[in-house]
Amino acid sequence: MLAAALLFVSSLAIILVGCHVFTNGVEWLGKRLGVSDGVVGSIFAGVGTALPETMIPLVAILAGGSAASEEIGIGAIVGAPFMLSTLTLPLAAVGVFVFTRMGRRTPFLNLDTRQMDLELRLFLLAFSITMLAAYVPWMPARWAMALFLVTMYAYYVRTTLRAETNVHDEEVPPLFLAPRGARPAYALIALQVVLALTAIVGGAHLFVDAVEDVALGVGISPLILSLLVTPVATELPEKLNSLIWLYQRKDQMAVGNITGAMVFQSTFPAVIGILGTPWALEKRVLVAGGMSITTAALLLFLLRLNGGLRPYHLLLGGAFYLIYAAYVLG
């Protein structure tokens, strides 16, 4: 049991370090390409910080080969959007309140409302399709759903790239492979990204094995562990990145990092589950998915009603997380 716990912590550390290195690389890529804050926050950082949650179901489903691995994969696919909407967004709101009290920023969020509207709408549609696929046993229909999800994300990327927003021209920490370089070469940026991805994939392999061992050792269902506990840890990149950006008053990058990850998680990882497993979701998984969809729908309603989002709006999902935790653990 001690060895499993050490493997759990070590593999998680590998994933998080790899993700941090990856994010540093893609931020430099954004700076070199001269793209907007929306692209850097919602796409580059959104995908980069979503890699731990994405690699876990990918490895668990495609390389696990056991019923427990399949449960871990399904739990991670549904658990990631659930945690992003019900825990990570409320944590961002708390960050705003704390930094305001410290005098580091104002209590308001400066967001691109069109980008937020796009991301919430696409998440609602994509994740609703993902949940609906559990009731569609016919594989040709599932393939059509999967193709639609991939196409939807491609549309999201294209729309975000074409949006007329401020170009990302913020200070970025030095590239890890070129700590003294003021303008690192694309080759070095690409090498750092590849090395980081290698660490993330390797850490995910170890992590899946560790989750199975820990779950068996403490008598917790692998599904519950991967649905309720694991995403709290694997979403640390989103949490930390967003808090740093909120402290620096880069609100669009901070919140876009979370909502962009929600769009990504409801498309590509969902395709892995829909096509790689029977995708027979039990009640606890469906309830988590329903709470994620409800939270996003409420935020979209408030966004349109008020012409923007206030920090306290982001706290709404926290109530759903507490209710769900009591439901599955009670």
C-alpha positions as CSV (number, residue, x, y, z in Angstrom):
1,M,0.0,0.0,0.0
2,L,2.9,2.4,0.8
3,A,4.5,1.6,-2.5
4,A,1.2,2.3,-4.3
5,A,0.9,5.6,-2.5
6,L,4.4,6.6,-3.4
7,L,3.8,5.7,-7.0
8,F,0.6,7.8,-6.9
9,V,2.4,10.9,-5.7
10,S,5.4,10.4,-7.9
11,S,3.4,9.9,-11.1
12,L,1.3,12.9,-10.3
13,A,4.4,15.0,-9.8
14,I,5.8,13.9,-13.2
15,I,2.5,14.8,-14.9
16,L,2.3,18.2,-13.2
17,V,6.0,19.1,-13.9
18,G,5.6,18.0,-17.5
19,C,2.5,20.1,-17.8
20,H,4.2,23.2,-16.4
21,V,7.1,22.8,-18.8
22,F,4.6,22.3,-21.7
23,T,2.7,25.4,-20.8
24,N,5.9,27.5,-20.7
25,G,6.6,26.2,-24.1
26,V,3.2,27.0,-25.6
27,E,3.2,30.5,-24.0
28,W,6.4,31.2,-25.9
29,L,4.9,29.7,-29.0
30,G,2.0,32.2,-28.7
31,K,4.4,35.1,-28.1
32,R,6.5,34.2,-31.1
33,L,3.4,33.8,-33.3
34,G,1.8,37.0,-32.1
35,V,-1.6,35.5,-31.4
36,S,-4.3,36.8,-29.1
37,D,-4.9,36.3,-25.4
38,G,-7.9,34.2,-26.2
39,V,-5.7,31.8,-28.3
40,V,-3.0,31.6,-25.6
41,G,-5.4,31.2,-22.7
42,S,-8.2,29.1,-24.2
43,I,-6.4,27.0,-26.7
44,F,-2.7,26.8,-26.0
45,A,-2.9,26.9,-22.2
46,G,-6.3,25.3,-22.1
47,V,-5.1,22.2,-24.0
48,G,-1.8,22.2,-22.3
49,T,-3.1,22.2,-18.8
50,A,-5.8,19.7,-19.8
51,L,-3.2,17.1,-20.8
52,P,-3.0,15.3,-17.4
53,E,-6.8,14.7,-17.4
54,T,-6.7,13.8,-21.1
55,M,-3.8,11.3,-20.9
56,I,-5.2,9.4,-18.0
57,P,-8.4,8.2,-19.8
58,L,-6.4,7.7,-23.0
59,V,-3.9,5.4,-21.2
60,A,-6.5,3.8,-19.0
61,I,-8.9,2.9,-21.9
62,L,-6.4,2.1,-24.7
63,A,-3.6,0.5,-22.7
64,G,-5.3,-0.6,-19.4
65,G,-7.2,-3.6,-20.6
66,S,-9.1,-4.2,-17.3
67,A,-12.5,-3.3,-16.0
68,A,-10.9,-1.1,-13.3
69,S,-8.9,0.7,-16.0
70,E,-12.1,1.3,-17.9
71,E,-13.8,2.8,-14.8
72,I,-10.8,5.1,-14.3
73,G,-11.0,6.3,-17.9
74,I,-14.8,6.9,-17.8
75,G,-14.5,8.7,-14.4
76,A,-11.7,10.9,-15.7
77,I,-13.6,11.8,-18.9
78,V,-16.7,12.9,-17.0
79,G,-14.9,14.0,-13.8
80,A,-12.6,16.6,-15.5
81,P,-15.4,18.9,-16.8
82,F,-17.3,18.4,-13.6
83,M,-14.3,19.6,-11.5
84,L,-13.5,22.4,-13.9
85,S,-17.1,23.8,-13.6
86,T,-17.8,23.1,-10.0
87,L,-14.5,23.5,-8.3
88,T,-11.9,25.3,-10.5
89,L,-14.2,28.2,-11.5
90,P,-15.2,28.8,-7.8
91,L,-11.6,28.7,-6.8
92,A,-10.9,31.4,-9.4
93,A,-13.6,33.5,-7.8
94,V,-12.0,33.1,-4.4
95,G,-8.7,34.1,-5.9
96,V,-10.3,37.4,-7.1
97,F,-11.8,38.1,-3.7
98,V,-8.4,37.4,-1.9
99,F,-6.3,39.4,-4.4
100,T,-8.8,42.3,-4.1
101,R,-8.4,42.3,-0.4
102,M,-4.7,42.4,-0.8
103,G,-5.0,45.4,-3.1
104,R,-3.6,43.7,-6.1
105,R,-6.6,44.0,-8.4
106,T,-10.2,45.2,-8.7
107,P,-13.2,43.0,-7.7
108,F,-14.4,42.9,-11.3
109,L,-13.6,40.5,-14.1
110,N,-12.4,42.0,-17.4
111,L,-13.5,39.3,-19.9
112,D,-14.2,38.9,-23.6
113,T,-17.9,38.2,-23.4
114,R,-18.1,36.9,-26.9
115,Q,-15.4,34.4,-26.3
116,M,-17.0,33.3,-23.0
117,D,-20.3,32.9,-24.7
118,L,-18.8,30.8,-27.4
119,E,-17.0,28.5,-25.0
120,L,-20.0,28.0,-22.7
121,R,-22.3,27.3,-25.7
122,L,-20.0,24.8,-27.3
123,F,-19.4,23.1,-24.0
124,L,-23.1,22.7,-23.3
125,L,-23.7,21.2,-26.8
126,A,-20.6,18.9,-26.8
127,F,-21.0,17.6,-23.2
128,S,-24.8,17.0,-23.8
129,I,-23.9,14.9,-26.8
130,T,-21.4,13.0,-24.7
131,M,-24.0,12.2,-22.1
132,L,-26.6,11.3,-24.7
133,A,-24.2,8.8,-26.4
134,A,-24.7,6.5,-23.3
135,Y,-28.2,5.9,-24.7
136,V,-27.0,5.2,-28.2
137,P,-25.8,1.6,-28.6
138,W,-25.6,1.7,-32.4
139,M,-21.9,2.2,-33.3
140,P,-22.4,4.0,-36.6
141,A,-24.4,6.6,-34.7
142,R,-21.6,6.9,-32.1
143,W,-19.0,7.4,-34.9
144,A,-21.2,10.2,-36.2
145,M,-21.3,11.8,-32.8
146,A,-17.6,11.4,-32.4
147,L,-17.0,13.1,-35.8
148,F,-19.3,15.9,-34.8
149,L,-17.4,16.5,-31.6
150,V,-14.1,16.7,-33.4
151,T,-15.5,19.0,-36.0
152,M,-17.0,21.2,-33.3
153,Y,-13.6,21.6,-31.6
154,A,-12.0,22.5,-35.0
155,Y,-14.7,25.1,-35.4
156,Y,-13.9,26.5,-32.0
157,V,-10.2,26.7,-32.8
158,R,-10.9,28.4,-36.1
159,T,-13.3,30.9,-34.5
160,T,-10.9,31.8,-31.7
161,L,-8.0,32.2,-34.1
162,R,-10.0,34.6,-36.2
163,A,-11.4,36.7,-33.3
164,E,-10.3,40.3,-33.2
165,T,-8.9,40.4,-29.7
166,N,-5.7,41.9,-28.2
167,V,-2.5,40.3,-29.3
168,H,-0.7,38.4,-26.5
169,D,2.3,40.6,-25.7
170,E,2.7,39.9,-22.0
171,E,6.0,39.0,-20.3
172,V,6.6,35.3,-20.3
173,P,9.1,33.5,-18.0
174,P,12.3,32.5,-19.9
175,L,12.0,29.2,-21.9
176,F,13.4,26.5,-19.7
177,L,15.7,25.2,-22.5
178,A,16.9,28.8,-23.2
179,P,16.9,30.6,-19.8
180,R,19.0,33.5,-21.2
181,G,17.4,33.7,-24.6
182,A,15.2,36.8,-25.2
183,R,13.8,35.2,-28.4
184,P,14.2,31.4,-28.3
185,A,14.2,29.5,-31.6
186,Y,11.1,27.6,-32.7
187,A,13.2,24.4,-32.7
188,L,14.0,24.8,-28.9
189,I,10.3,25.6,-28.2
190,A,9.2,22.5,-30.1
191,L,11.8,20.3,-28.3
192,Q,10.6,21.5,-24.9
193,V,7.0,20.8,-25.9
194,V,7.9,17.2,-27.1
195,L,9.9,16.5,-23.9
196,A,7.1,17.7,-21.7
197,L,4.5,15.6,-23.6
198,T,6.8,12.6,-23.1
199,A,6.9,13.2,-19.4
200,I,3.1,13.6,-19.2
201,V,2.4,10.4,-21.1
202,G,4.9,8.4,-19.0
203,G,3.4,9.9,-15.8
204,A,-0.1,9.0,-16.9
205,H,0.9,5.3,-17.4
206,L,2.2,5.2,-13.9
207,F,-0.7,7.1,-12.5
208,V,-3.3,4.7,-13.9
209,D,-1.5,1.7,-12.2
210,A,-1.3,3.7,-9.0
211,V,-5.0,4.6,-8.9
212,E,-6.0,1.0,-9.3
213,D,-3.6,-0.1,-6.5
214,V,-4.7,2.6,-4.1
215,A,-8.4,2.0,-4.8
216,L,-8.1,-1.7,-4.1
217,G,-6.0,-1.0,-1.0
218,V,-8.5,1.4,0.7
219,G,-11.6,-0.2,-0.7
220,I,-12.8,2.7,-2.8
221,S,-14.3,2.2,-6.2
222,P,-11.8,3.1,-8.9
223,L,-14.7,5.0,-10.6
224,I,-15.3,7.2,-7.5
225,L,-11.6,7.8,-7.0
226,S,-11.1,8.9,-10.7
227,L,-14.4,10.9,-10.8
228,L,-14.3,12.8,-7.5
229,V,-10.7,12.7,-6.2
230,T,-8.2,12.4,-9.0
231,P,-9.4,15.5,-11.1
232,V,-8.8,17.7,-8.0
233,A,-5.1,16.9,-8.3
234,T,-4.8,16.6,-12.1
235,E,-6.4,20.0,-12.6
236,L,-3.8,21.8,-10.5
237,P,-2.3,23.3,-13.6
238,E,-5.6,25.1,-14.5
239,K,-6.0,26.2,-10.9
240,L,-2.4,27.5,-10.5
241,N,-2.2,29.1,-13.9
242,S,-5.6,30.9,-13.4
243,L,-4.7,32.1,-10.0
244,I,-1.4,33.5,-11.2
245,W,-3.1,35.3,-14.1
246,L,-5.8,36.7,-11.9
247,Y,-3.1,38.0,-9.6
248,Q,-1.6,39.7,-12.7
249,R,-5.0,41.0,-13.8
250,K,-5.0,38.9,-17.0
251,D,-8.6,37.9,-16.5
252,Q,-9.4,36.6,-20.0
253,M,-6.4,34.2,-19.9
254,A,-7.3,33.1,-16.4
255,V,-10.9,32.2,-17.0
256,G,-10.4,31.2,-20.6
257,N,-7.8,28.7,-19.4
258,I,-10.6,27.0,-17.5
259,T,-13.5,27.3,-20.0
260,G,-11.2,26.5,-22.9
261,A,-10.2,23.3,-21.1
262,M,-13.9,22.5,-20.6
263,V,-14.5,22.7,-24.4
264,F,-11.5,20.5,-25.1
265,Q,-12.4,17.9,-22.4
266,S,-15.9,17.6,-23.7
267,T,-14.7,16.8,-27.2
268,F,-11.5,14.8,-27.7
269,P,-11.4,12.8,-24.4
270,A,-15.2,12.2,-24.9
271,V,-14.5,10.7,-28.3
272,I,-12.0,8.2,-26.6
273,G,-14.7,7.1,-24.2
274,I,-17.6,6.9,-26.7
275,L,-15.6,4.8,-29.2
276,G,-13.2,3.0,-26.9
277,T,-15.6,1.7,-24.2
278,P,-19.2,0.4,-24.1
279,W,-19.9,3.9,-22.7
280,A,-22.6,2.5,-20.4
281,L,-22.7,5.3,-17.8
282,E,-24.0,4.5,-14.3
283,K,-26.1,6.8,-12.3
284,R,-23.3,8.5,-10.4
285,V,-21.5,9.4,-13.6
286,L,-24.7,10.7,-15.2
287,V,-25.5,12.9,-12.2
288,A,-22.0,14.4,-12.4
289,G,-22.4,15.1,-16.1
290,G,-25.8,16.7,-15.4
291,M,-24.4,19.0,-12.8
292,S,-21.7,20.1,-15.1
293,I,-24.2,21.0,-17.8
294,T,-26.5,22.8,-15.3
295,T,-23.6,24.9,-14.0
296,A,-22.5,25.9,-17.5
297,A,-26.1,26.7,-18.5
298,L,-26.5,29.0,-15.4
299,L,-23.3,30.8,-16.2
300,L,-24.3,31.3,-19.8
301,F,-27.7,32.7,-18.6
302,L,-26.0,35.1,-16.2
303,L,-23.4,36.1,-18.8
304,R,-26.2,37.1,-21.2
305,L,-28.4,38.6,-18.5
306,N,-25.7,40.9,-17.1
307,G,-23.5,41.4,-20.1
308,G,-20.6,39.7,-18.3
309,L,-19.7,37.5,-15.4
310,R,-19.1,38.7,-11.8
311,P,-16.7,36.7,-9.5
312,Y,-19.6,35.6,-7.3
313,H,-21.3,34.0,-10.4
314,L,-18.4,31.6,-10.6
315,L,-19.1,30.4,-7.1
316,L,-22.4,28.7,-8.3
317,G,-20.7,25.5,-9.2
318,G,-19.2,25.0,-5.7
319,A,-22.6,24.2,-4.3
320,F,-23.0,21.4,-6.9
321,Y,-19.6,19.9,-5.9
322,L,-20.6,19.8,-2.2
323,I,-23.9,18.2,-3.0
324,Y,-22.3,15.6,-5.3
325,A,-19.6,14.7,-2.8
326,A,-22.3,14.2,-0.1
327,Y,-24.3,12.1,-2.7
328,V,-21.6,9.7,-3.6
329,L,-19.9,9.4,-0.2
330,G,-23.0,9.4,2.0
